[in-house]
Amino acid sequence: MSWPLLVIGFALLVAGGDVLVRGAVALAARLNVSPLVVGLTVVAFGTSAPELASTVAAALRGAPELGIGNVLGSNVANVALILGAAALLAPIGRNEAFVRRDLPVGLAATALLPLLALDGTLGRLDGAVLLALLGTYLAVLAWTDRGKVRAQAEAAPDAGPWRAAGIAAIGIGLLVLGAEATVRGAVEIATAWGVSERVIGLTIVAFGTSLPELASSVAAAVRRQGDLVLGNIAGSNVFNVLAVLGATAATTRLPVRPGPLAVDAGLAIAASLLLLPFLLLGGRLGRGAGVTLLAAYAAYLAWAFVAG
């Protein structure tokens, strides 16, 4: 049943990605906010739902390394795989808010994890800290981007805000269902091959739960919505660390190994830093950046399986 689940999951993800982008772009126009902000909030939170569900489930069943590996592996996949694939389809222009605000926040949140885990655990207090930082970030985001309208509804142009939100919600639902089917099939295959829990989290589960971001970002790239792509990735990475791990740690204590966590967090940070030369010097992510990022992701997968 593993392979049919993968096929069904991929089909749902492709459909969900297109529906979510249509609804999100229309919602941006109706609410007078930029596509970047919609990507950072509505799309990012919706596409991070699989990470949240799988990480909480892993923690509750006593597999914290799978859940934490899922989050950090997903962040690597978001940058290297998803932005790489999107950049191959269409150039993604530099966005100042992404470079100066959202990317640094994601880097700082990831760097904070090993510090919180120095005592060998992520507990309720750590979870509260992460959730408080998420609330602060969202408040700053709402304040600094208020009134900046750069969106034009390319899909459902006559949709009111509630209808646009409903379209986005349907897309999110399809993405969650698709990710669940994909991850279940992939984990069954990986387990049958005897792959370790940490490697499953960093690679198979991380890839599966990043498929919503991949589907929605590719759909946005095809529609030339570069800001939505950047917002989706930046927001998803922030949500993965602050919301997913914050909510999970607040729910149940997560025993961790500080050394491996520091390595995994460092690799997630390194993946994000790969973007800076292209954005700062070239002003965009083009095909050269796409090839570089995809090659980096292939190298990351090879390292994970060899080191794990």
C-alpha positions in Angstrom: 0.0 0.0 0.0 3.1 2.3 0.3 3.5 3.2 -3.3 -0.2 3.9 -4.0 -0.2 6.3 -1.0 2.7 8.2 -2.5 0.9 8.6 -5.9 -2.3 9.8 -4.2 -0.3 12.1 -2.0 1.5 13.7 -4.9 -1.8 14.2 -6.8 -3.4 16.0 -3.8 -0.4 18.2 -3.3 -0.3 19.4 -6.9 -4.0 20.2 -6.8 -3.8 21.8 -3.3 -0.8 24.0 -4.2 -2.6 25.5 -7.2 -5.8 26.1 -5.2 -4.0 27.6 -2.3 -2.0 30.1 -4.4 -5.2 31.2 -6.2 -7.0 31.9 -2.9 -4.0 33.5 -1.2 -3.3 36.0 -4.1 -7.0 36.9 -4.2 -7.1 37.3 -0.4 -4.0 39.6 -0.5 -5.9 41.9 -2.8 -9.1 41.9 -0.8 -7.4 42.6 2.5 -5.0 45.2 1.2 -1.9 43.4 2.2 1.1 42.3 0.1 1.6 38.8 -1.3 4.8 38.6 0.9 2.7 39.0 4.1 0.1 36.5 2.9 2.9 34.1 2.2 4.5 34.7 5.6 1.2 34.0 7.4 -1.7 32.3 5.7 0.3 30.2 3.2 3.2 29.5 5.6 1.0 28.5 8.5 -1.2 26.3 6.3 1.7 24.5 4.6 3.4 24.1 8.0 0.4 22.1 9.3 1.9 18.7 8.2 5.1 19.5 10.1 3.1 20.4 13.2 0.9 17.3 13.0 3.8 14.9 12.4 6.1 16.5 15.0 3.5 16.4 17.7 2.6 12.8 16.8 6.3 11.8 16.9 6.8 13.4 20.3 3.8 11.9 21.8 4.8 8.4 20.7 8.3 8.8 22.1 10.2 9.6 18.9 11.4 13.2 19.5 14.4 12.9 17.1 12.1 12.1 14.2 10.0 15.2 15.0 13.0 17.6 15.5 14.7 16.2 12.4 11.5 16.7 10.5 11.5 20.4 11.4 15.2 21.1 10.6 15.2 18.9 7.5 12.1 20.6 6.3 13.8 24.0 6.6 16.7 22.8 4.6 14.3 21.4 2.0 12.4 24.6 1.9 15.4 26.7 1.0 17.6 24.3 -1.1 14.9 22.1 -2.8 11.9 24.4 -3.1 13.5 27.7 -3.8 15.9 25.9 -6.1 13.0 24.3 -8.1 11.1 27.6 -8.1 14.1 29.5 -9.4 14.5 27.1 -12.2 11.0 27.8 -13.4 11.1 31.6 -13.1 13.5 34.2 -11.7 12.6 35.3 -8.2 13.5 38.9 -7.6 15.1 40.3 -4.4 12.6 41.5 -1.8 14.1 43.9 0.8 11.8 42.8 3.6 12.8 39.2 3.0 16.5 40.0 3.1 16.5 42.5 5.9 13.7 41.1 8.2 12.4 37.6 7.4 15.5 35.7 6.5 17.4 37.0 9.6 14.5 36.1 11.9 14.5 32.5 10.5 18.3 32.3 11.0 18.1 33.6 14.6 15.2 31.3 15.5 17.2 28.3 14.2 20.4 29.4 16.0 18.4 29.7 19.2 17.4 26.0 19.3 20.8 24.5 20.2 21.1 27.1 23.0 17.7 26.1 24.5 18.7 22.5 24.2 22.0 22.7 26.1 20.4 21.0 29.1 19.4 18.1 26.9 15.7 18.9 26.7 13.2 21.2 25.1 10.6 21.7 27.9 7.5 23.8 28.5 9.4 26.9 29.3 11.4 26.6 26.1 8.1 26.1 24.2 6.7 29.2 25.8 9.8 31.2 24.8 9.5 30.1 21.2 5.7 30.8 21.0 6.3 34.3 22.5 8.9 35.0 19.9 6.4 33.9 17.2 3.8 36.3 18.6 6.3 39.2 18.6 7.3 38.4 15.0 3.8 38.4 13.8 3.0 41.7 15.6 6.0 43.3 14.0 5.1 41.9 10.6 1.5 43.3 10.9 2.8 46.7 11.9 5.6 47.2 9.4 3.6 46.0 6.4 0.3 47.7 7.1 -1.2 49.4 4.0 1.4 48.1 1.5 -0.7 46.9 -1.4 1.3 45.2 -4.1 -1.1 42.4 -4.9 -3.4 42.0 -7.9 -5.8 39.1 -7.8 -5.0 36.9 -10.8 -7.4 34.2 -9.8 -11.0 34.6 -8.7 -10.9 38.3 -9.3 -14.5 38.8 -8.2 -14.1 36.8 -5.0 -14.9 38.6 -1.7 -12.6 38.1 1.3 -14.6 35.2 2.7 -14.7 33.4 -0.6 -11.0 33.9 -1.2 -10.3 32.6 2.3 -12.5 29.6 1.6 -10.5 28.9 -1.6 -7.3 29.1 0.4 -8.7 26.8 3.1 -9.6 24.2 0.6 -6.1 24.3 -0.8 -4.6 23.9 2.7 -6.9 20.9 3.3 -5.8 19.2 0.1 -2.2 19.9 1.0 -2.5 18.4 4.5 -4.2 15.3 3.1 -1.6 14.9 0.4 1.2 15.3 2.8 -0.3 12.8 5.2 -0.6 10.2 2.5 2.8 10.9 1.1 4.6 10.7 4.5 2.8 7.5 5.5 3.8 5.8 2.3 7.4 7.1 2.5 7.9 6.1 6.1 6.6 2.6 5.4 9.1 2.3 2.6 12.0 3.8 4.6 11.3 1.6 7.6 11.2 -1.5 5.5 14.7 -0.5 4.2 16.0 -0.2 7.8 16.7 3.5 7.8 17.3 5.1 11.3 14.7 7.3 13.0 16.9 10.5 12.8 17.6 10.0 9.1 13.9 9.3 8.4 13.1 12.6 10.1 15.8 14.6 8.3 15.0 13.2 4.8 11.9 11.2 4.1 9.5 12.8 6.5 11.1 16.3 6.0 10.7 15.9 2.3 7.1 14.7 2.6 6.0 17.4 4.9 7.8 20.0 2.7 5.8 18.9 -0.3 3.0 21.4 0.4 5.5 24.2 0.3 7.0 22.8 -2.9 3.6 22.5 -4.5 2.4 26.0 -3.5 5.8 27.6 -4.3 6.0 26.0 -7.8 2.4 27.1 -8.5 3.3 30.6 -7.3 6.5 30.7 -9.4 4.6 29.6 -12.5 2.2 32.5 -11.9 5.1 34.9 -11.5 4.3 35.6 -7.8 7.9 35.7 -6.6 7.1 37.6 -3.3 4.6 34.8 -2.4 7.3 32.2 -2.9 9.8 34.1 -0.7 7.1 34.7 1.9 6.0 31.1 1.9 9.5 29.8 2.5 10.6 32.4 5.0 7.3 32.1 6.9 7.3 28.4 6.8 10.8 28.2 8.3 9.9 30.6 11.1 6.7 28.7 11.8 8.5 25.4 11.8 10.9 26.4 14.5 8.8 28.8 16.6 5.3 27.4 16.1 5.8 23.7 15.5 8.6 23.1 18.0 7.2 25.7 20.4 3.8 24.0 20.4 5.3 20.6 20.6 7.6 21.5 23.5 4.7 23.2 25.3 2.7 20.0 24.9 5.3 17.4 25.9 8.9 17.4 27.0 11.3 16.7 24.2 14.6 15.0 25.2 17.3 15.9 22.7 21.0 15.3 22.0 22.6 18.8 21.9 25.5 17.7 19.6 23.4 16.3 16.7 20.9 19.1 17.1 23.6 21.7 16.8 24.9 20.0 13.6 21.4 19.8 12.1 20.6 23.4 13.0 24.0 24.5 11.6 23.2 22.9 8.2 19.8 24.5 8.1 21.5 27.9 8.7 24.1 27.2 6.1 21.4 26.4 3.5 19.7 29.8 4.1 23.1 31.6 3.9 23.5 30.2 0.4 20.8 32.6 -0.8 22.6 35.8 0.2 25.3 35.9 -2.6 22.6 35.6 -5.2 20.2 38.1 -3.7 22.7 40.7 -2.6 25.0 40.6 -5.6 22.7 39.4 -8.4 19.5 40.9 -7.1 17.5 37.7 -7.8 17.4 34.0 -7.7 17.8 32.8 -11.3 18.6 29.5 -12.9 22.2 29.6 -11.6 20.9 29.9 -8.1 18.4 27.1 -8.7 21.0 24.7 -9.9 23.3 25.6 -6.9 20.5 25.1 -4.4 19.4 21.8 -5.8 23.0 20.5 -5.9 23.3 21.5 -2.3 20.2 19.6 -1.4 21.4 16.5 -3.2 24.7 16.8 -1.2 22.7 17.2 2.0 20.7 14.0 1.4 23.8 12.1 0.7 25.4 13.4 3.9 22.3 12.5 5.9 22.2 8.9 4.8 26.0 8.4 5.1 26.3 10.2 8.5 23.1 8.6 9.9 
